[in-house]
Amino acid sequence: MRVPVITDEAAQAGGWHGMALQQAFAARGYEAIFVELQDCVIDLSNTQPRISLPGFATLPKIAFIRGVAAGTLQQVITRLNILHMLRLLGTKVYNDAKAIERTVDKGMTSFLLKQHSVATPATWVCESRHKAHQLITEQVIQGKTLVIKPLFGSQGQGVRLLDLDSKFPVPKDAFVDGVYYCQTYIDSGDTHHDFRVFIVNNQSIATMRRSGSGWLNNVAQGANCVGEQDKQVEALAVQAAKALDIDYCGVDIMRDKDGGLWVIEVNSIPAWRGLQSVTHVNIAQTLVDDLISKTNSE
């Protein structure tokens, strides 16, 4: 059986994650075919709606989402609509569009975490440059440091600290893009580190501690990874995954210098190459097996 792996890279099949998924699907008798959403067609010309995927004559039973390409608002909505429509037509989409929408938007992620009483830093989201300047100034005067992040983004790009030495007002640059998403900075002490927990089917399958030379600990920016099990960290990550109602995800957690744990982000299309290097668990196989199991049980 052929399985579409939805990707945002034309060469994904030759990438590390693509190869890992191909091998995992092949081990269960499936052939992974890499598809980009921008090459799909919503066909409403007949009585029954149809989604046309390159390489597929009929609707696939399952689809694994490895990436959704960036684009204009209309393009992104159309690409997510394809995922919504596939699900409505009976395809098991993993992760589905709703989960991706809830996590790609950091503001919605923070809202749902707060709504479900999952520990996450104090957060403010607004469009007004004046309001953003005002709230940042108020917090800084109280002796707090804030982190400003792109509402959409990953791998630490565009993330900055805001304190008394920061230049105000906040520049309306490409990373801010007209929306100000600010969080209270979690101070982890002298050794800057955080945790990435990989959750599949509401269970922690692998955890690593990431340590960087600065305050950011992203693997893409050179952080050092060490496998580390911590029941409290893993339990909090499971709570976050349940709050987002998601099949699988990467949960980023920080422990402050007083021992408190905080969920910083939840990623619905997480990379796992760094994590795979420090765990014996075959992450790609675990994902594929969970997808197949859920499909067979429906």
C-alpha positions as a Markdown table, in Angstrom:
| # | Residue | x | y | z |
|---|---|---|---|---|
| 1 | Met | 0.0 | 0.0 | 0.0 |
| 2 | Arg | 1.2 | 3.5 | -0.8 |
| 3 | Val | 1.2 | 6.2 | 1.8 |
| 4 | Pro | 1.6 | 9.9 | 1.1 |
| 5 | Val | 4.1 | 11.7 | 3.3 |
| 6 | Ile | 3.2 | 15.3 | 3.1 |
| 7 | Thr | 6.3 | 17.5 | 3.0 |
| 8 | Asp | 7.4 | 21.0 | 2.4 |
| 9 | Glu | 10.6 | 20.1 | 0.7 |
| 10 | Ala | 10.9 | 18.7 | -2.8 |
| 11 | Ala | 14.0 | 16.8 | -1.8 |
| 12 | Gln | 12.5 | 15.4 | 1.5 |
| 13 | Ala | 12.8 | 11.8 | 0.2 |
| 14 | Gly | 16.6 | 12.3 | 0.3 |
| 15 | Gly | 16.6 | 13.9 | 3.7 |
| 16 | Trp | 17.3 | 12.2 | 7.0 |
| 17 | His | 13.7 | 12.2 | 8.3 |
| 18 | Gly | 12.4 | 11.2 | 4.9 |
| 19 | Met | 14.7 | 8.2 | 4.7 |
| 20 | Ala | 13.8 | 7.2 | 8.3 |
| 21 | Leu | 10.1 | 7.3 | 7.5 |
| 22 | Gln | 10.5 | 5.4 | 4.2 |
| 23 | Gln | 12.4 | 2.6 | 6.1 |
| 24 | Ala | 9.8 | 2.5 | 8.9 |
| 25 | Phe | 6.8 | 2.3 | 6.5 |
| 26 | Ala | 8.7 | -0.3 | 4.4 |
| 27 | Ala | 9.2 | -2.4 | 7.5 |
| 28 | Arg | 5.4 | -2.7 | 7.7 |
| 29 | Gly | 4.8 | -3.3 | 4.0 |
| 30 | Tyr | 4.0 | 0.2 | 3.0 |
| 31 | Glu | 5.6 | 2.4 | 0.3 |
| 32 | Ala | 6.1 | 6.1 | 1.3 |
| 33 | Ile | 5.4 | 8.5 | -1.5 |
| 34 | Phe | 6.5 | 12.1 | -0.9 |
| 35 | Val | 3.8 | 14.7 | -1.8 |
| 36 | Glu | 3.7 | 18.5 | -1.6 |
| 37 | Leu | 0.4 | 20.1 | -0.8 |
| 38 | Gln | 0.9 | 22.8 | -3.5 |
| 39 | Asp | 0.8 | 20.0 | -6.1 |
| 40 | Cys | -2.6 | 18.7 | -4.9 |
| 41 | Val | -5.9 | 19.6 | -6.5 |
| 42 | Ile | -9.3 | 20.1 | -4.8 |
| 43 | Asp | -11.7 | 18.7 | -7.5 |
| 44 | Leu | -15.3 | 19.7 | -7.0 |
| 45 | Ser | -16.4 | 19.1 | -10.6 |
| 46 | Asn | -18.5 | 16.0 | -9.9 |
| 47 | Thr | -21.2 | 14.9 | -7.5 |
| 48 | Gln | -18.7 | 13.8 | -4.9 |
| 49 | Pro | -15.8 | 16.0 | -3.9 |
| 50 | Arg | -12.3 | 14.7 | -4.6 |
| 51 | Ile | -8.7 | 15.5 | -3.6 |
| 52 | Ser | -6.2 | 14.7 | -6.2 |
| 53 | Leu | -2.7 | 13.7 | -4.9 |
| 54 | Pro | 0.2 | 13.2 | -7.3 |
| 55 | Gly | 1.0 | 9.5 | -7.5 |
| 56 | Phe | -2.4 | 8.4 | -6.1 |
| 57 | Ala | -5.3 | 7.2 | -8.3 |
| 58 | Thr | -7.6 | 6.8 | -5.3 |
| 59 | Leu | -7.9 | 8.4 | -1.9 |
| 60 | Pro | -5.2 | 7.1 | 0.5 |
| 61 | Lys | -6.2 | 5.4 | 3.7 |
| 62 | Ile | -3.6 | 7.2 | 5.7 |
| 63 | Ala | -1.3 | 10.3 | 5.3 |
| 64 | Phe | 1.7 | 11.3 | 7.4 |
| 65 | Ile | 2.3 | 15.0 | 7.7 |
| 66 | Arg | 6.0 | 15.9 | 7.7 |
| 67 | Gly | 5.7 | 19.6 | 6.6 |
| 68 | Val | 3.4 | 22.3 | 5.3 |
| 69 | Ala | 5.1 | 24.8 | 3.1 |
| 70 | Ala | 5.0 | 28.5 | 3.9 |
| 71 | Gly | 3.2 | 30.8 | 1.5 |
| 72 | Thr | 0.6 | 33.6 | 1.3 |
| 73 | Leu | -2.3 | 33.5 | 3.7 |
| 74 | Gln | -4.5 | 32.1 | 0.9 |
| 75 | Gln | -1.9 | 29.5 | 0.0 |
| 76 | Val | -1.5 | 28.3 | 3.6 |
| 77 | Ile | -5.3 | 28.2 | 4.1 |
| 78 | Thr | -5.7 | 26.2 | 0.9 |
| 79 | Arg | -3.0 | 23.7 | 2.0 |
| 80 | Leu | -4.5 | 23.2 | 5.4 |
| 81 | Asn | -8.0 | 22.9 | 3.8 |
| 82 | Ile | -6.7 | 20.0 | 1.8 |
| 83 | Leu | -5.7 | 18.2 | 5.0 |
| 84 | His | -9.1 | 19.0 | 6.5 |
| 85 | Met | -10.8 | 17.7 | 3.4 |
| 86 | Leu | -8.8 | 14.5 | 3.3 |
| 87 | Arg | -9.9 | 13.8 | 6.9 |
| 88 | Leu | -13.5 | 14.5 | 6.1 |
| 89 | Leu | -13.2 | 12.1 | 3.1 |
| 90 | Gly | -12.0 | 9.3 | 5.4 |
| 91 | Thr | -8.2 | 9.6 | 5.3 |
| 92 | Lys | -6.4 | 9.3 | 8.6 |
| 93 | Val | -4.3 | 12.4 | 8.7 |
| 94 | Tyr | -1.4 | 12.3 | 11.2 |
| 95 | Asn | -1.1 | 15.0 | 12.6 |
| 96 | Asp | -4.4 | 16.4 | 11.4 |
| 97 | Ala | -4.9 | 20.0 | 10.3 |
| 98 | Lys | -6.6 | 21.0 | 13.6 |
| 99 | Ala | -3.6 | 19.9 | 15.6 |
| 100 | Ile | -1.2 | 21.7 | 13.3 |
| 101 | Glu | -3.2 | 24.9 | 13.4 |
| 102 | Arg | -3.3 | 24.8 | 17.2 |
| 103 | Thr | 0.5 | 24.4 | 17.5 |
| 104 | Val | 1.9 | 26.4 | 14.6 |
| 105 | Asp | 0.2 | 29.5 | 16.1 |
| 106 | Lys | 2.1 | 30.0 | 19.4 |
| 107 | Gly | -0.7 | 32.3 | 20.7 |
| 108 | Met | -3.3 | 29.5 | 20.4 |
| 109 | Thr | -0.9 | 27.0 | 21.9 |
| 110 | Ser | -0.3 | 29.3 | 25.0 |
| 111 | Phe | -4.1 | 29.8 | 25.3 |
| 112 | Leu | -4.9 | 26.1 | 25.3 |
| 113 | Leu | -2.1 | 25.3 | 27.8 |
| 114 | Lys | -3.5 | 28.0 | 30.1 |
| 115 | Gln | -7.0 | 26.8 | 29.6 |
| 116 | His | -6.0 | 23.3 | 30.6 |
| 117 | Ser | -4.0 | 24.5 | 33.6 |
| 118 | Val | -0.7 | 23.4 | 32.1 |
| 119 | Ala | 2.2 | 25.4 | 33.5 |
| 120 | Thr | 3.4 | 27.8 | 30.8 |
| 121 | Pro | 5.0 | 31.3 | 31.1 |
| 122 | Ala | 3.0 | 34.5 | 31.4 |
| 123 | Thr | 2.2 | 35.5 | 27.8 |
| 124 | Trp | 0.9 | 38.5 | 25.9 |
| 125 | Val | -0.2 | 38.6 | 22.2 |
| 126 | Cys | -1.3 | 41.8 | 20.5 |
| 127 | Glu | -1.0 | 43.7 | 17.2 |
| 128 | Ser | -0.7 | 47.2 | 18.7 |
| 129 | Arg | 2.8 | 48.5 | 18.7 |
| 130 | His | 1.8 | 51.0 | 21.4 |
| 131 | Lys | 0.3 | 48.3 | 23.6 |
| 132 | Ala | 3.3 | 46.0 | 23.1 |
| 133 | His | 5.6 | 48.8 | 24.1 |
| 134 | Gln | 3.5 | 49.6 | 27.1 |
| 135 | Leu | 3.3 | 46.0 | 28.5 |
| 136 | Ile | 6.9 | 45.3 | 27.8 |
| 137 | Thr | 7.9 | 48.5 | 29.7 |
| 138 | Glu | 5.7 | 47.6 | 32.6 |
| 139 | Gln | 7.2 | 44.2 | 32.9 |
| 140 | Val | 10.8 | 45.4 | 32.6 |
| 141 | Ile | 10.2 | 48.1 | 35.2 |
| 142 | Gln | 9.1 | 45.3 | 37.6 |
| 143 | Gly | 12.5 | 43.6 | 37.0 |
| 144 | Lys | 11.3 | 41.0 | 34.6 |
| 145 | Thr | 12.9 | 39.9 | 31.4 |
| 146 | Leu | 10.7 | 39.0 | 28.4 |
| 147 | Val | 11.2 | 36.9 | 25.3 |
| 148 | Ile | 9.7 | 38.0 | 22.1 |
| 149 | Lys | 9.1 | 35.4 | 19.4 |
| 150 | Pro | 7.6 | 35.2 | 15.9 |
| 151 | Leu | 4.0 | 33.9 | 16.2 |
| 152 | Phe | 4.9 | 31.5 | 13.5 |
| 153 | Gly | 8.4 | 30.1 | 13.5 |
| 154 | Ser | 10.8 | 27.5 | 14.7 |
| 155 | Gln | 14.4 | 26.6 | 15.5 |
| 156 | Gly | 14.9 | 29.8 | 17.5 |
| 157 | Gln | 14.8 | 32.2 | 14.5 |
| 158 | Gly | 13.8 | 35.7 | 15.4 |
| 159 | Val | 13.7 | 35.0 | 19.2 |
| 160 | Arg | 15.1 | 37.8 | 21.3 |
| 161 | Leu | 15.4 | 38.8 | 25.0 |
| 162 | Leu | 13.9 | 42.1 | 26.1 |
| 163 | Asp | 15.3 | 43.8 | 29.2 |
| 164 | Leu | 16.3 | 47.3 | 30.4 |
| 165 | Asp | 19.1 | 47.4 | 27.9 |
| 166 | Ser | 16.8 | 46.6 | 24.9 |
| 167 | Lys | 16.0 | 49.2 | 22.3 |
| 168 | Phe | 12.4 | 50.4 | 22.4 |
| 169 | Pro | 9.9 | 50.5 | 20.8 |
| 170 | Val | 10.1 | 47.0 | 19.5 |
| 171 | Pro | 11.0 | 47.1 | 15.9 |
| 172 | Lys | 8.3 | 46.0 | 13.4 |
| 173 | Asp | 10.6 | 43.7 | 11.6 |
| 174 | Ala | 10.2 | 40.6 | 9.4 |
| 175 | Phe | 10.1 | 38.2 | 12.4 |
| 176 | Val | 7.5 | 40.2 | 14.4 |
| 177 | Asp | 5.5 | 40.7 | 11.2 |
| 178 | Gly | 2.9 | 43.0 | 12.9 |
| 179 | Val | 2.0 | 40.6 | 15.8 |
| 180 | Tyr | 3.8 | 40.9 | 19.2 |
| 181 | Tyr | 4.1 | 37.6 | 21.1 |
| 182 | Cys | 5.9 | 38.0 | 24.4 |
| 183 | Gln | 6.6 | 35.6 | 27.2 |
| 184 | Thr | 8.2 | 35.9 | 30.6 |
| 185 | Tyr | 11.8 | 34.6 | 30.4 |
| 186 | Ile | 12.4 | 31.4 | 32.4 |
| 187 | Asp | 15.8 | 31.6 | 34.0 |
| 188 | Ser | 17.2 | 28.1 | 34.2 |
| 189 | Gly | 20.3 | 29.3 | 36.2 |
| 190 | Asp | 24.0 | 29.2 | 35.3 |
| 191 | Thr | 23.6 | 26.2 | 33.0 |
| 192 | His | 21.3 | 27.1 | 30.2 |
| 193 | His | 19.3 | 24.1 | 29.3 |
| 194 | Asp | 15.8 | 22.8 | 28.4 |
| 195 | Phe | 14.1 | 19.5 | 27.7 |
| 196 | Arg | 12.6 | 18.1 | 24.5 |
| 197 | Val | 10.1 | 15.4 | 25.1 |
| 198 | Phe | 8.7 | 13.4 | 22.2 |
| 199 | Ile | 5.1 | 12.4 | 22.8 |
| 200 | Val | 3.3 | 9.7 | 20.8 |
| 201 | Asn | -0.3 | 8.7 | 21.6 |
| 202 | Asn | -0.1 | 10.6 | 24.9 |
| 203 | Gln | 3.0 | 8.7 | 26.0 |
| 204 | Ser | 6.6 | 9.9 | 26.4 |
| 205 | Ile | 8.8 | 7.8 | 24.2 |
| 206 | Ala | 12.1 | 9.7 | 24.5 |
| 207 | Thr | 13.5 | 12.8 | 26.3 |
| 208 | Met | 16.7 | 14.7 | 25.9 |
| 209 | Arg | 18.3 | 17.6 | 27.7 |
| 210 | Arg | 19.6 | 20.3 | 25.4 |
| 211 | Ser | 22.4 | 22.7 | 26.5 |
| 212 | Gly | 23.6 | 25.6 | 24.4 |
| 213 | Ser | 26.4 | 28.1 | 24.7 |
| 214 | Gly | 23.8 | 30.9 | 25.2 |
| 215 | Trp | 20.3 | 31.1 | 26.5 |
| 216 | Leu | 18.8 | 29.4 | 23.4 |
| 217 | Asn | 19.0 | 25.6 | 23.3 |
| 218 | Asn | 17.8 | 24.7 | 19.8 |
| 219 | Val | 19.5 | 21.7 | 18.1 |
| 220 | Ala | 19.5 | 23.7 | 14.8 |
| 221 | Gln | 21.6 | 26.3 | 16.6 |
| 222 | Gly | 24.2 | 23.8 | 17.9 |
| 223 | Ala | 22.9 | 22.8 | 21.3 |
| 224 | Asn | 24.4 | 19.7 | 22.9 |
| 225 | Cys | 21.9 | 16.8 | 23.3 |
| 226 | Val | 22.0 | 14.2 | 26.1 |
| 227 | Gly | 19.4 | 11.5 | 26.7 |
| 228 | Glu | 17.7 | 12.1 | 30.1 |
| 229 | Gln | 14.7 | 10.6 | 31.7 |
| 230 | Asp | 12.7 | 12.7 | 34.2 |
| 231 | Lys | 9.3 | 11.6 | 35.2 |
| 232 | Gln | 8.1 | 15.1 | 36.2 |
| 233 | Val | 9.2 | 16.6 | 32.9 |
| 234 | Glu | 7.6 | 13.7 | 31.0 |
| 235 | Ala | 4.3 | 14.0 | 32.9 |
| 236 | Leu | 4.1 | 17.7 | 32.2 |
| 237 | Ala | 4.8 | 17.0 | 28.5 |
| 238 | Val | 1.9 | 14.5 | 28.4 |
| 239 | Gln | -0.4 | 17.1 | 30.0 |
| 240 | Ala | 0.6 | 19.5 | 27.2 |
| 241 | Ala | -0.1 | 17.0 | 24.5 |
| 242 | Lys | -3.5 | 16.2 | 25.9 |
| 243 | Ala | -4.4 | 19.9 | 26.1 |
| 244 | Leu | -3.5 | 20.2 | 22.4 |
| 245 | Asp | -5.4 | 17.0 | 21.4 |
| 246 | Ile | -2.6 | 15.8 | 19.2 |
| 247 | Asp | -1.4 | 12.4 | 17.9 |
| 248 | Tyr | 2.3 | 13.2 | 18.3 |
| 249 | Cys | 4.4 | 16.2 | 19.2 |
| 250 | Gly | 7.7 | 17.5 | 20.5 |
| 251 | Val | 7.2 | 19.4 | 23.8 |
| 252 | Asp | 9.8 | 21.9 | 25.0 |
| 253 | Ile | 10.1 | 22.3 | 28.7 |
| 254 | Met | 12.3 | 24.4 | 31.0 |
| 255 | Arg | 13.1 | 24.0 | 34.7 |
| 256 | Asp | 13.7 | 27.4 | 36.4 |
| 257 | Lys | 16.4 | 27.9 | 39.0 |
| 258 | Asp | 13.9 | 27.2 | 41.7 |
| 259 | Gly | 12.9 | 23.8 | 40.3 |
| 260 | Gly | 9.6 | 24.8 | 38.7 |
| 261 | Leu | 8.8 | 23.3 | 35.3 |
| 262 | Trp | 7.3 | 25.3 | 32.4 |
| 263 | Val | 6.0 | 24.3 | 28.9 |
| 264 | Ile | 7.6 | 26.7 | 26.4 |
| 265 | Glu | 6.4 | 25.3 | 23.1 |
| 266 | Val | 4.6 | 22.4 | 21.5 |
| 267 | Asn | 5.6 | 21.3 | 18.0 |
| 268 | Ser | 3.2 | 19.3 | 15.8 |
| 269 | Ile | 5.8 | 18.7 | 13.1 |
| 270 | Pro | 8.9 | 18.1 | 15.2 |
| 271 | Ala | 12.3 | 17.1 | 14.0 |
| 272 | Trp | 13.9 | 14.2 | 15.8 |
| 273 | Arg | 17.3 | 13.6 | 14.4 |
| 274 | Gly | 19.0 | 15.0 | 17.5 |
| 275 | Leu | 16.8 | 13.1 | 19.8 |
| 276 | Gln | 17.3 | 9.9 | 17.9 |
| 277 | Ser | 21.0 | 10.2 | 18.4 |
| 278 | Val | 20.6 | 9.8 | 22.2 |
| 279 | Thr | 17.8 | 7.2 | 22.5 |
| 280 | His | 17.5 | 3.5 | 21.6 |
| 281 | Val | 13.9 | 4.0 | 20.6 |
| 282 | Asn | 13.3 | 4.0 | 16.9 |
| 283 | Ile | 11.2 | 7.1 | 16.7 |
| 284 | Ala | 10.2 | 6.9 | 13.1 |
| 285 | Gln | 9.0 | 3.3 | 13.6 |
| 286 | Thr | 7.1 | 4.2 | 16.7 |
| 287 | Leu | 5.3 | 7.0 | 14.8 |
| 288 | Val | 4.5 | 4.7 | 11.8 |
| 289 | Asp | 3.3 | 1.9 | 14.1 |
| 290 | Asp | 1.0 | 4.3 | 16.0 |
| 291 | Leu | -0.5 | 5.6 | 12.8 |
| 292 | Ile | -1.2 | 2.2 | 11.5 |
| 293 | Ser | -2.6 | 1.0 | 14.8 |
| 294 | Lys | -5.0 | 4.0 | 15.0 |
| 295 | Thr | -6.1 | 3.5 | 11.4 |
| 296 | Asn | -6.8 | -0.2 | 11.9 |
| 297 | Ser | -8.8 | 0.5 | 15.1 |
| 298 | Glu | -11.1 | 3.1 | 13.4 |
